[in-house]
Amino acid sequence: MGIGTSIFLIALGAILKFAVTTSVSGIELATVGVILMVVGIIGLLISLFYLMGAERRGVPVTTERVVERDPYV
């Protein structure tokens, strides 16, 4: 799950928890909202830890200079 998906789940959960007042028989929308927010927060934390780990490993960067030559010379 990426950062964007996690933020989307957090936002959707917050909408269901705090903004929706409609009731559906057999399901509590506030509880679904809380579950979505928790899953989004966990996904966001995992994504951030993964990115921090990738930064520590370091990606090799080439510093070679590319010289373009005129093909007509």
C-alpha positions, 0 to 999 in steps of 0.5 A, a space after each residue: 500500500 502506497 502513501 497515497 492509498 493510505 492517505 485516501 483510506 484515512 480521509 475516507 475513514 474520517 468522512 465516515 466517522 465524523 461527517 456521515 450521519 446516515 444509518 445503515 441496517 446491520 452496519 455501523 458506519 462510524 466503526 467502519 470509518 475507524 477501521 479504515 483510519 487505523 488501516 490507513 495509518 498502519 499502511 502509512 507508517 509501513 510505507 514511511 519505514 520502507 522509504 526510510 530504509 531505502 534511503 539508508 541503503 543508498 542508491 548508487 548514482 552515476 556521476 559520469 559526464 555525458 558529452 554529446 557530439 555533433 553527428 555532422 562533424 
